Amino acid sequence: MKIQIIAVGTIKENYIKDGIRFYLDKLKKIYDIEIVEVKEEEDPGTPASREKVLETEGERILYKIDRESFVIALAIEGKEVSTEEFASLIKKAFGMGYKKVVFVIGGSLGIWGKVKERADVNISFSKMTFPHQLTRLLLLEQIYYALL
């Protein structure tokens, strides 16, 4: 079983890096887990340029996804799930024979529509907006509790 997190951008804040390291260290003792970062684009501020940013980041994400992976995109408009439902979703994917579960975290503008279409499931942690760097830490914490 392999778990991959594809995330736009790098983590700059030390407190978030520390939390990520904490959960990765625990998870790596049991699971094959990795974080793959793709370059984040600058937001020029206009609607047309924002769509181009989403497309550029989205193409980078899609390039990293294996065809045989079960993909879960974290999107604010996705279905809200409980920790138990989240755990069930991961276990169901592995039970269906998928060798890898891929989680996708978009950049500050979100996730390109074609990435959400590629995803097998789109979920939301909340209707509230969180910084995408913090979302990475929240995701690792949920994966940890889901796979205990």
Secondary structure, DSSP 8 states (H G I E B T S, - for coil): -EEEEEEES----HHHHHHHHHHHHHHHTTSEEEEEEE------SSHHHHHHHHHHHHHHHHHH--TT-EEEEEEEEEEE--HHHHHHHHHHHHHTT-SEEEEEE-BTTB--HHHHHH-SEEEES-SS---HHHHHHHHHHHHHHHT-
